[in-house]
Amino acid sequence: MKRFQFSLETILKLREWKEDEEIRKLSVVVSELNALFTEREFNEKEIDRSYREIESSAKVGTSLSDYLSIERYIQSLMKLNEDLALKIEAKNEDVDRVRQGLILARKDKKVIEVLKENRYLEWKKKRKRQERREVEEYNSNLAASLAFAEGIGLTEPKAKGKIPKTFKILNREDGGDELMSDFKNLRDFYEKYYMGKGK
């Protein structure tokens, strides 16, 4: 049986690309939002520092023009922070919009991934059924060949009704490694206690 192929693999790749694109957009918008928060926080620290400067200079004695210039600086920072608050609000809306786009892209991708998984499980069942049929067909052909050989005297007759055993084909997905491990454990046990070869 040919190996598993998913007919919608291209669509899945496109949806993965779309999800990656939405993640990239979200990271850009979130970094822009963080930059606005950082700028506002810097301005607030500058305002606090300027107020402390006014308080400390009052003890020393500062001219009125110096006070006014510091006051104008504080007012400009406050105005900047008001503008930043509006920008942050708008950027939060952008973040929500892009986040919704990412959620939708993830849902679209998940639908195709679930479909792929279901198709793979169906393919696996069909493959196992086909392997079982092939083994059974081989055994029936072998039994027919043996019966024919007995009929023409090529082999000695065997007990009637005896059918060759059918062995399941094991692979890694069926737990073949675990069975091999169990077999080795049994062999070691047999050699140790019955053959005297154990370690």
C-alpha positions in Angstrom: 0.0 0.0 0.0 1.3 3.4 -0.9 2.4 5.8 1.9 -0.1 8.2 3.4 -0.8 11.4 1.4 -3.2 14.1 2.5 -5.0 15.7 -0.3 -5.4 19.0 1.5 -1.7 19.4 2.5 -1.3 22.5 0.4 -4.3 24.2 2.2 -2.9 23.2 5.5 0.5 24.8 4.6 -1.3 28.0 3.6 -3.3 28.0 6.8 0.0 27.5 8.8 1.5 30.4 6.9 -1.6 32.6 7.6 -1.3 31.7 11.4 2.5 32.6 11.3 1.6 35.9 9.6 -1.0 36.8 12.2 1.5 36.0 15.0 4.0 38.3 13.3 1.4 41.1 13.1 0.4 40.6 16.7 4.1 40.8 17.9 4.6 44.0 15.9 1.4 45.7 17.4 2.2 44.5 20.9 5.8 45.8 20.6 4.4 49.2 19.5 2.0 49.2 22.4 4.9 48.4 24.8 6.9 51.3 23.3 4.0 53.7 24.1 3.8 52.4 27.7 7.6 52.8 28.1 7.4 56.4 26.8 4.6 57.3 29.1 6.4 55.7 32.1 9.5 57.7 31.2 7.5 60.9 31.1 5.9 60.2 34.5 9.4 59.7 36.0 10.5 63.0 34.4 7.5 64.8 35.9 8.3 63.3 39.4 12.0 64.3 39.0 11.1 67.8 37.9 8.8 68.3 41.0 11.6 67.1 43.2 13.9 69.5 41.5 11.5 72.4 42.3 11.2 71.4 45.9 15.0 71.1 46.4 15.7 74.4 44.6 13.2 76.3 46.8 15.6 75.8 49.7 18.5 77.1 47.7 16.7 79.9 46.0 15.8 79.7 42.3 14.8 82.5 40.0 11.2 82.8 38.9 12.2 82.2 35.2 13.7 78.8 36.2 10.5 77.9 38.0 8.5 78.8 35.0 10.7 76.8 32.6 10.4 73.7 34.8 6.7 74.2 35.1 6.4 74.5 31.3 8.5 71.3 30.9 6.1 69.5 33.3 3.0 70.8 31.5 4.5 69.6 28.1 5.1 66.1 29.6 1.6 66.0 30.9 0.2 66.9 27.5 2.4 64.3 25.9 1.0 61.7 28.3 -2.5 62.7 27.5 -1.8 62.2 23.8 -0.1 58.9 24.7 -3.2 57.7 26.6 -5.2 58.2 23.4 -2.6 56.4 21.3 -2.5 53.5 23.8 -6.3 53.2 23.7 -6.2 53.1 19.9 -3.3 50.6 19.9 -5.2 48.4 22.4 -8.0 48.2 19.9 -5.5 47.2 17.2 -4.1 44.5 19.5 -7.6 43.1 20.1 -8.4 43.2 16.3 -5.1 41.4 15.4 -5.6 38.9 18.2 -9.1 38.0 16.9 -7.5 37.5 13.5 -4.9 35.1 15.0 -7.7 33.2 16.9 -9.6 32.8 13.6 -6.4 31.7 11.7 -5.7 29.1 14.5 -9.3 27.7 14.2 -9.1 27.5 10.4 -5.8 25.6 10.7 -7.2 23.3 13.5 -10.1 22.2 11.3 -7.7 21.0 8.6 -5.4 19.3 11.2 -8.3 17.4 12.7 -9.3 16.3 9.2 -5.8 15.2 8.4 -5.6 13.2 11.6 -8.9 11.5 10.9 -7.8 10.6 7.3 -4.5 9.3 8.6 -6.3 7.0 11.1 -8.6 5.7 8.3 -5.6 5.1 6.1 -3.9 3.2 8.9 -6.9 1.0 9.5 -7.1 0.2 5.7 -3.4 -0.6 5.7 -3.7 -3.0 8.6 -6.7 -4.7 7.0 -4.8 -5.1 3.7 -1.7 -6.5 5.6 -4.0 -9.0 7.4 -5.6 -10.0 4.1 -2.2 -10.5 2.5 -1.0 -12.7 5.3 -4.2 -14.7 5.3 -3.9 -15.1 1.5 -0.3 -16.2 1.8 -1.3 -18.8 4.5 -4.2 -20.2 2.5 -1.9 -20.4 -0.6 0.7 -22.2 1.6 -2.0 -24.6 2.9 -3.2 -25.3 -0.6 0.4 -25.9 -1.8 1.0 -28.3 1.1 -2.3 -30.1 0.4 -1.4 -30.4 -3.3 2.1 -31.7 -2.4 0.6 -34.3 -0.1 -1.9 -35.3 -2.8 0.8 -36.1 -5.3 3.1 -37.7 -2.7 5.8 -35.1 -2.5 5.5 -34.7 1.3 4.3 -36.9 4.1 0.6 -36.4 5.0 0.0 -34.3 8.1 -2.8 -34.3 10.6 -6.1 -33.2 9.0 -7.6 -29.9 9.9 -4.3 -28.3 10.9 -4.1 -24.7 9.5 -0.9 -22.8 9.5 -0.7 -20.1 12.2 -1.2 -16.6 11.2 1.1 -14.1 12.9 0.3 -10.5 13.2 2.8 -8.2 11.5 4.2 -5.8 14.1 5.7 -2.4 13.6 6.7 0.4 15.9 3.2 1.9 15.9 1.8 -1.4 17.1 4.2 -1.6 20.0 6.8 -3.9 18.3 9.6 -2.4 20.5 7.7 -3.3 23.7 7.1 -6.9 22.5 10.8 -7.2 21.6 11.7 -6.0 25.1 9.3 -8.5 26.7 10.8 -11.3 24.6 14.3 -10.4 25.7 13.2 -10.4 29.4 11.6 -13.8 29.0 14.7 -15.2 27.2 17.0 -13.8 30.0 14.8 -15.3 32.6 14.8 -18.7 30.8 18.6 -18.7 30.4 19.1 -17.7 34.0 16.9 -20.2 35.8 16.7 -23.1 33.3 19.9 -23.1 31.4 22.2 -21.7 34.2 23.6 -19.0 31.9 22.0 -16.0 33.7 24.0 -13.1 35.1 
